[in-house]
Amino acid sequence: MKIKEHVYKKVAVLDLRGKLMGPPATNELVSDVQQLLEEGITRIVVDLKHVNWINSLGLGAIVKCINLVRQSQGAMHLAGVGEKVKSLFVMSQLIKILTIHTSAKEAVDELNKT
């Protein structure tokens, strides 16, 4: 999996590509989020439009990232979630704690409002 980072005003976008199915991908995601928080960036969008599959380790990494961001008084939103991946969020009940946008631009616009 590859992660590209972009910052738009006060919001960082992590563009994930590939599968989020355990180390090293999950470790890299958590590490990137921790680095952003250390830099003072507390509004993060994780763009999943190029992620075709996530397993339980990937779900765990997303939950860990959300918790880290919330502990820093920030917000993390997801964008571009495909139907396969969204079905996992629904089955795992994570859909109740996630904020999901159609596009990264939509998520960035929302987070830049606050």
Secondary structure, DSSP 4 states (H G I P E B T S, - for coil): -EEEEEEETTEEEEEEEEEE-STTHHHHHHHHHHHHHHTT--EEEEEEEEEEEE-HHHHHHHHHHHHHHHHTT-EEEEE---HHHHHHHHHTTGGGT--EESSHHHHHHHHHH-
